[in-house]
Amino acid sequence: MGLVLGFILPLIVFLIIYAIKFNEFALDDFFSRFKSDRSLITFVGVWSLVSNIALFTYYVNTQKDRTAKGVFAITLIYGIGVLLAKVLI
């Protein structure tokens, strides 16, 4: 369950950021800009990771450790992905 939640929440945050801050761009134009602008990768990546940190904290505090482990694992994978995107793009 934690893996699924930890995977979906950053995608939702990504779409919220797009809808609020970049709604004047078509989605494919936004992806093109996303690929070429490292600061945008950082901005979206940080907010997506913060959402997972909040989710992880909730599950740790409610003592749902198995779900928290899943959120933590997917957050690590996601963080490594953001770091690789910044380096390789």
C-alpha positions in Angstrom: 0.0 0.0 0.0 2.8 2.4 0.9 4.5 1.9 -2.5 1.4 2.8 -4.3 0.6 5.8 -2.2 4.3 7.0 -2.4 4.2 6.6 -6.2 0.8 8.3 -6.8 1.2 11.3 -4.5 4.2 12.9 -6.3 2.3 12.5 -9.6 -0.7 14.3 -8.1 1.6 17.1 -6.8 3.2 17.3 -10.2 -0.3 17.8 -11.8 -1.2 20.4 -9.1 1.9 22.4 -9.8 1.2 22.3 -13.5 -2.4 23.4 -13.0 -1.5 26.2 -10.7 1.7 27.6 -12.0 2.1 26.5 -15.6 -1.5 26.3 -16.9 -0.7 28.7 -19.7 1.4 25.9 -21.4 0.0 22.8 -23.1 1.1 19.7 -21.2 3.5 18.7 -24.0 5.1 22.2 -24.0 5.4 21.9 -20.2 7.2 18.6 -20.5 9.6 20.1 -23.1 10.3 23.0 -20.7 10.7 20.5 -17.8 13.3 18.6 -19.7 15.4 21.7 -20.6 15.1 23.6 -17.3 17.1 22.1 -14.4 15.6 24.5 -11.8 12.1 23.3 -12.8 13.2 19.7 -12.2 14.4 20.7 -8.8 11.3 22.7 -8.0 8.9 19.9 -8.9 11.1 17.2 -7.4 11.4 18.9 -4.0 7.6 19.5 -3.7 6.9 16.0 -4.7 9.4 14.6 -2.2 8.0 16.9 0.5 4.6 15.4 -0.1 6.0 11.9 0.5 7.8 13.1 3.6 4.5 14.3 5.0 2.8 11.0 4.1 5.7 9.0 5.7 5.5 11.1 8.9 1.7 10.4 9.1 2.2 6.6 8.8 5.1 6.6 11.3 3.1 8.6 13.8 0.0 6.3 13.4 2.3 3.3 13.9 1.6 1.8 10.4 5.1 0.8 9.9 4.7 -1.5 6.9 3.0 1.3 4.9 5.7 3.8 6.1 8.4 1.4 4.9 6.8 1.4 1.4 6.5 5.2 1.3 10.1 5.5 2.4 11.3 3.0 -0.2 9.5 4.7 -3.1 10.7 8.1 -1.9 14.3 6.9 -2.0 13.8 5.6 -5.5 12.0 8.8 -6.6 14.8 11.0 -5.0 17.4 9.1 -6.9 15.4 9.5 -10.1 15.2 13.3 -9.6 18.9 13.4 -8.9 19.7 11.4 -12.1 17.3 13.6 -14.1 19.2 16.7 -13.0 22.6 15.2 -13.8 21.7 13.5 -17.1 19.4 16.2 -18.7 
